[in-house]
Amino acid sequence: MRDKDKEYLQNFGANLKKIREDKGFTQAQLAIDSDLDISYISRIENGRISPSLIYLKYLADALGVDMKQLISF
């Protein structure tokens, strides 16, 4: 993976974490509401993995935000 890509994933993860915390969600609650594993959410927030498009939709729906907000950073 290119350094630029790693930086993008880290920025995305930081944005997801900020939105999650601003909405008052713990990782555990977001995992339950999005039907994703808590370790998966942790890895996204730490910039270690890139979620698929459908998982972005699950996260956005659980947080009550538009998918665009997740990728706007």
C-alpha positions in Angstrom: 0.0 0.0 0.0 1.3 3.5 -0.9 2.0 6.0 1.9 -0.6 8.3 0.5 -3.2 5.5 0.8 -2.2 4.8 4.4 -2.6 8.5 5.2 -6.0 8.5 3.7 -7.1 5.5 5.7 -5.8 7.1 8.9 -7.7 10.3 8.1 -10.8 8.4 7.4 -10.6 6.5 10.6 -10.0 9.6 12.6 -13.0 11.2 11.0 -15.2 8.2 11.8 -14.0 8.2 15.4 -14.8 12.0 15.7 -18.3 11.5 14.3 -18.9 8.5 16.5 -17.8 10.4 19.6 -19.7 13.5 18.7 -22.8 11.4 18.4 -22.1 9.9 21.8 -21.5 6.3 20.6 -19.0 3.9 22.0 -17.3 1.5 19.6 -19.4 -1.3 21.2 -22.7 0.6 20.6 -21.7 1.4 17.0 -20.8 -2.3 16.5 -24.2 -3.3 17.7 -26.2 -0.7 15.7 -24.2 -1.3 12.5 -24.1 -5.1 12.9 -20.4 -5.0 12.5 -17.8 -6.5 14.8 -16.2 -4.1 17.3 -12.7 -5.2 16.2 -13.6 -4.3 12.7 -14.6 -0.8 13.8 -11.4 -0.5 15.8 -9.3 -1.4 12.8 -11.1 1.1 10.6 -10.6 3.9 13.2 -6.9 3.0 13.5 -6.5 3.2 9.7 -5.5 -0.4 9.3 -8.3 -1.5 7.0 -10.5 0.0 4.3 -14.2 -0.7 4.7 -16.3 -1.8 1.8 -19.0 0.5 0.4 -21.8 -1.5 2.0 -20.1 -1.3 5.4 -19.8 2.4 5.0 -23.6 2.5 4.5 -24.1 0.4 7.6 -21.9 2.8 9.6 -23.6 5.9 8.2 -27.0 4.5 8.9 -26.1 3.6 12.5 -24.7 7.0 13.1 -27.6 8.8 11.4 -25.3 10.6 8.9 -25.0 10.8 5.2 -22.2 8.6 3.7 -20.6 11.8 2.3 -20.0 13.0 5.9 -17.9 9.9 6.6 -15.6 10.6 3.7 -15.5 14.4 4.0 -12.3 15.2 5.9 
